[in-house]
Amino acid sequence: MKKDSPLRILSLCAPDEERSCFGCCPPIRPARYDPLDWVGSLRREFRDNRKAFRGRSRPWRPIVGFSCWALGYLDGQGRRIGCLLHPAQNDGLDLRGVVGYGTKCAREQCLASRVFSRLDPREQRFWLEPAAGLNAFYYSSPRANPLFHVLLWGETVLGALAARAADRGWSATELLWRYPFLTGSRYRPRAHRFLAEVLLEGRPFQDLPENDRLESAMDRLAGKADAFFRERFPRDEEEETIFVHRAGTRESLADFVRLRLGCPRAPRTFLHALEAHVRRMALAMFSFP
């Protein structure tokens, strides 16, 4: 009997033959740029770029960054959009250096994509489902593709909820309906995911709370953290502080302190004490049946 082949780790940028994201292209984009605002002109540009690239006279030249002659349709049907110079399009040969932004183009990866790359392959396939059917323009849009928001809750929260969904037989879309905090505007994922993490991690997925109880616990825990910060943050200017994202703590704690508490610098000892306090409060104030 043939064994099942292991699941392949996917990329959020191009998870299959039907979907692709060009949100990171061109290399320089204005703030709040969304390709959905420019669909008409971009379609013409991508069609022309593909035609020129496949022609005899290729436009090999550096770019200024705000547009790129190598960004175009990857297939004749116009389903997928991406970099025509990418090694995946050129038998493994990376040609991105000819535009002058090769290093930037090679390393560019949005936060959602980084989280997605850390998910288990089964979790990756699970969380791709809410974006099923989106064409390349909608899939690349930060306001149309729900994954750009949901994935920022991080692999700990998403993994725990995906396990609960698997146990209950829910699709990802149904899970989002049952846990609306994941997509709502009330919470900012990067600012609040630390609270969700300490409440969910290490607990059996069968015992995870419903949405209302989880939101209530997050709110109460945020209040406890606020009080600890007001009362215990050292005011002694001689105590050494460090940018919280460089303190060596977990990323979600640094984001919570920086984005939720509004504190960009803090002593490393205080950050550890805050984390320990929040963990104790999570256990003391809230328990799952």
C-alpha positions as CSV (number, residue, x, y, z in Angstrom):
1,M,0.0,0.0,0.0
2,K,1.4,3.4,-1.0
3,K,2.1,5.7,1.9
4,D,0.7,9.3,1.9
5,S,3.2,11.8,0.7
6,P,4.2,14.5,3.3
7,L,2.3,17.8,2.9
8,R,4.4,20.4,1.2
9,I,5.1,23.6,3.0
10,L,3.4,26.4,1.1
11,S,4.1,30.1,0.4
12,L,1.5,32.7,1.1
13,C,2.8,34.6,-2.0
14,A,1.9,31.8,-4.4
15,P,0.2,28.9,-2.6
16,D,-1.1,27.2,-5.8
17,E,-1.6,27.6,-9.5
18,E,-4.6,29.8,-9.1
19,R,-3.5,32.4,-6.5
20,S,-0.6,34.8,-6.3
21,C,0.2,37.9,-4.4
22,F,2.1,40.9,-5.8
23,G,1.5,43.1,-2.7
24,C,5.2,43.7,-2.2
25,C,5.8,44.9,-5.8
26,P,6.9,47.3,-7.0
27,P,9.8,47.8,-4.5
28,I,8.6,51.3,-3.5
29,R,4.9,51.8,-2.7
30,P,3.1,54.8,-1.1
31,A,1.5,54.4,2.3
32,R,-1.8,52.5,2.3
33,Y,-1.2,51.4,-1.3
34,D,-3.9,48.9,-2.5
35,P,-3.8,47.5,-6.0
36,L,-7.7,47.4,-6.0
37,D,-7.6,51.2,-6.5
38,W,-5.7,50.8,-9.8
39,V,-7.0,47.7,-11.4
40,G,-7.7,49.2,-14.8
41,S,-4.3,50.7,-15.4
42,L,-2.5,47.8,-13.7
43,R,-4.1,45.3,-16.0
44,R,-2.9,47.1,-19.1
45,E,0.6,47.5,-17.5
46,F,0.8,43.8,-16.6
47,R,-0.3,42.7,-20.0
48,D,2.2,45.0,-21.8
49,N,5.0,43.9,-19.4
50,R,4.4,40.2,-20.2
51,K,4.3,40.9,-23.9
52,A,7.6,42.9,-23.8
53,F,9.3,40.4,-21.6
54,R,8.4,37.5,-23.9
55,G,9.4,39.5,-27.0
56,R,12.8,39.6,-28.7
57,S,13.8,42.9,-27.2
58,R,13.6,42.7,-23.5
59,P,13.7,45.9,-21.5
60,W,16.7,45.1,-19.3
61,R,17.3,48.2,-17.3
62,P,17.3,49.4,-13.7
63,I,14.0,50.8,-12.3
64,V,13.3,53.8,-10.1
65,G,11.2,51.6,-7.8
66,F,7.7,53.0,-8.2
67,S,7.0,50.8,-11.1
68,C,8.6,47.7,-12.5
69,W,8.7,46.4,-16.1
70,A,9.2,42.9,-14.7
71,L,5.9,42.8,-12.8
72,G,3.3,41.2,-15.0
73,Y,1.0,38.3,-15.8
74,L,2.7,35.0,-15.3
75,D,0.3,33.0,-17.5
76,G,-1.6,33.7,-20.7
77,Q,-5.0,33.6,-19.0
78,G,-4.1,36.5,-16.6
79,R,-4.8,34.5,-13.5
80,R,-1.5,34.9,-11.7
81,I,0.5,38.1,-11.3
82,G,4.1,38.3,-10.1
83,C,7.8,38.8,-10.9
84,L,8.8,37.7,-14.4
85,L,12.4,37.6,-13.2
86,H,11.8,35.3,-10.2
87,P,13.7,32.0,-10.3
88,A,10.4,30.1,-10.2
89,Q,9.7,31.6,-13.6
90,N,13.2,31.0,-15.1
91,D,14.1,27.4,-14.3
92,G,15.8,28.4,-11.0
93,L,17.7,31.3,-12.4
94,D,17.3,34.5,-10.4
95,L,17.3,37.5,-12.7
96,R,15.9,40.1,-10.3
97,G,19.3,41.8,-10.0
98,V,18.9,43.5,-13.4
99,V,16.3,45.9,-12.0
100,G,18.7,47.3,-9.3
101,Y,16.5,46.1,-6.4
102,G,17.5,42.4,-6.5
103,T,18.4,42.2,-2.8
104,K,15.3,44.0,-1.6
105,C,13.1,42.0,-3.9
106,A,14.6,38.7,-2.7
107,R,14.2,39.5,1.0
108,E,10.8,41.3,1.0
109,Q,8.2,39.4,3.0
110,C,5.2,40.9,4.7
111,L,4.3,40.0,8.3
112,A,1.4,37.9,7.3
113,S,3.7,35.8,5.1
114,R,6.2,35.3,7.9
115,V,3.5,34.0,10.2
116,F,2.1,31.7,7.4
117,S,5.6,30.3,6.8
118,R,5.8,29.2,10.5
119,L,2.4,27.3,10.4
120,D,2.2,23.6,10.1
121,P,1.4,22.5,6.5
122,R,-2.0,21.3,7.5
123,E,-2.7,24.6,9.3
124,Q,-1.5,26.5,6.2
125,R,-4.1,24.7,4.0
126,F,-6.7,25.3,6.6
127,W,-6.2,29.0,6.8
128,L,-6.0,29.5,3.1
129,E,-9.6,28.6,2.7
130,P,-11.1,32.1,3.5
131,A,-9.2,33.4,0.5
132,A,-10.4,30.8,-1.9
133,G,-11.7,32.1,-5.2
134,L,-10.0,35.5,-4.9
135,N,-8.3,36.6,-8.1
136,A,-4.7,38.1,-8.0
137,F,-5.9,41.7,-7.4
138,Y,-8.2,40.7,-4.5
139,Y,-5.7,38.2,-3.1
140,S,-3.0,40.9,-3.1
141,S,-5.3,43.6,-1.5
142,P,-4.8,44.3,2.2
143,R,-8.5,45.2,2.5
144,A,-10.0,42.4,0.4
145,N,-7.9,39.4,1.6
146,P,-8.8,38.6,5.2
147,L,-5.6,36.6,5.6
148,F,-3.5,39.9,5.9
149,H,-5.4,40.6,9.1
150,V,-6.1,37.2,10.5
151,L,-2.5,35.9,10.2
152,L,-1.2,38.7,12.4
153,W,-2.7,36.9,15.4
154,G,0.3,34.6,15.1
155,E,0.9,30.9,14.9
156,T,0.2,30.1,18.6
157,V,-3.4,31.5,18.4
158,L,-4.1,30.3,14.9
159,G,-2.7,26.8,15.7
160,A,-4.9,26.4,18.8
161,L,-8.1,27.5,17.0
162,A,-7.3,25.4,14.0
163,A,-7.0,22.4,16.2
164,R,-10.4,23.2,17.8
165,A,-11.9,23.5,14.3
166,A,-10.5,20.2,13.2
167,D,-12.0,18.6,16.3
168,R,-15.4,20.1,15.6
169,G,-15.3,19.6,11.8
170,W,-15.4,23.4,11.1
171,S,-14.0,25.1,8.0
172,A,-11.8,28.1,8.5
173,T,-14.7,30.3,7.3
174,E,-17.0,28.8,10.0
175,L,-14.3,29.3,12.6
176,L,-14.0,33.0,11.7
177,W,-17.8,33.2,12.1
178,R,-17.6,31.6,15.5
179,Y,-14.6,33.6,16.6
180,P,-15.3,37.1,15.2
181,F,-12.5,38.7,17.3
182,L,-10.1,37.4,14.7
183,T,-11.5,39.6,12.0
184,G,-13.2,42.4,13.9
185,S,-11.9,46.0,14.3
186,R,-12.1,46.0,18.1
187,Y,-8.7,44.3,18.5
188,R,-5.5,44.9,16.7
189,P,-3.8,41.6,16.2
190,R,-0.2,42.6,16.8
191,A,-1.2,44.7,19.9
192,H,-3.4,42.1,21.5
193,R,-2.1,38.7,20.4
194,F,0.1,38.3,23.5
195,L,-3.1,38.3,25.6
196,A,-4.7,35.6,23.5
197,E,-1.5,33.6,23.5
198,V,-1.2,33.4,27.3
199,L,-4.9,32.4,27.5
200,L,-4.8,29.7,24.8
201,E,-1.3,28.2,24.8
202,G,-0.8,24.9,26.5
203,R,-4.5,24.2,26.9
204,P,-6.3,21.2,25.3
205,F,-8.2,22.3,22.2
206,Q,-11.3,20.6,23.6
207,D,-11.3,23.1,26.5
208,L,-10.9,26.3,24.5
209,P,-13.5,28.9,25.3
210,E,-16.2,30.3,23.0
211,N,-15.6,33.8,21.6
212,D,-17.4,35.9,24.2
213,R,-15.6,34.3,27.1
214,L,-12.3,34.6,25.4
215,E,-12.9,38.3,24.6
216,S,-14.0,39.0,28.2
217,A,-10.8,37.3,29.5
218,M,-8.6,39.3,27.1
219,D,-10.2,42.6,28.2
220,R,-9.8,41.8,31.9
221,L,-6.2,40.7,31.3
222,A,-5.5,43.9,29.5
223,G,-6.7,45.9,32.5
224,K,-4.4,43.9,34.8
225,A,-1.5,44.6,32.5
226,D,-2.3,48.3,32.4
227,A,-2.4,48.5,36.2
228,F,0.9,46.7,36.5
229,F,2.5,49.0,34.0
230,R,1.2,52.1,35.8
231,E,2.3,50.9,39.2
232,R,5.5,49.1,38.5
233,F,7.2,50.7,35.6
234,P,10.5,52.1,36.9
235,R,10.8,55.8,36.8
236,D,14.4,55.9,37.8
237,E,16.2,57.4,34.8
238,E,19.4,55.7,35.8
239,E,17.9,52.2,35.2
240,E,19.0,51.0,31.7
241,T,16.3,50.7,29.2
242,I,16.3,49.0,25.8
243,F,14.0,49.1,22.7
244,V,11.5,46.4,23.5
245,H,11.7,44.7,20.2
246,R,15.5,44.2,20.9
247,A,15.1,42.9,24.4
248,G,15.1,39.2,23.5
249,T,11.6,38.6,24.8
250,R,8.9,36.9,22.8
251,E,7.8,39.0,19.8
252,S,4.1,39.2,20.9
253,L,5.1,40.6,24.3
254,A,7.3,43.3,22.6
255,D,4.4,44.2,20.3
256,F,2.0,44.4,23.2
257,V,4.2,46.7,25.2
258,R,5.1,48.9,22.2
259,L,1.6,49.0,20.5
260,R,-0.9,48.4,23.4
261,L,0.9,50.0,26.3
262,G,2.7,52.7,24.2
263,C,6.1,52.0,25.6
264,P,8.9,51.8,23.1
265,R,11.7,51.3,25.6
266,A,11.8,49.5,29.0
267,P,14.3,47.7,31.3
268,R,14.6,44.0,30.3
269,T,13.9,43.0,34.0
270,F,10.6,44.9,33.8
271,L,9.5,43.1,30.6
272,H,10.2,39.7,32.2
273,A,8.3,40.7,35.3
274,L,5.3,41.9,33.2
275,E,5.2,38.7,31.3
276,A,5.3,36.6,34.5
277,H,2.6,38.8,36.1
278,V,0.2,38.5,33.1
279,R,0.7,34.7,33.0
280,R,-0.2,34.5,36.7
281,M,-3.2,36.7,36.3
282,A,-4.4,34.6,33.3
283,L,-4.3,31.5,35.5
284,A,-5.8,33.1,38.5
285,M,-8.6,35.1,36.9
286,F,-9.7,32.8,34.2
287,S,-9.9,29.0,34.0
288,F,-11.6,26.9,31.3
289,P,-13.9,24.1,32.4
